[in-house]
Amino acid sequence: MPTRRRPVRGRDLGGDRVELEVSVARKLYTCPGCRASIEIGAEHVFLRRSPADGSQSYHQHWHTACARPIARELDLARG
């Protein structure tokens, strides 16, 4: 998992480039993992994805617990 000082970068099993970093919510977000709100001021994971097919990159805001499977997938793809 990322920390405030160390983002996690890598490629997922589909070949997409993924970067995870710790962030603090400046507005209300909806976590795509559980569909619940991430409240203003809450520490969470900011995910940036660049698809392998060259399509436009995008970002999402995830609860830290909901992002754990993504971080594990990056570890599996490395190894």
Sequence and secondary structure as in RCSB ss.txt:
>XXXX:A:sequence
MPTRRRPVRGRDLGGDRVELEVSVARKLYTCPGCRASIEIGAEHVFLRRSPADGSQSYHQHWHTACARPIARELD
LARG
>XXXX:A:secstr
   SS  EEEE TTS EEEEEEEE SS EE TTT  EE TT EEEEEEEE TTS   EEEEE HHHHHHHHHHHH
HHH 
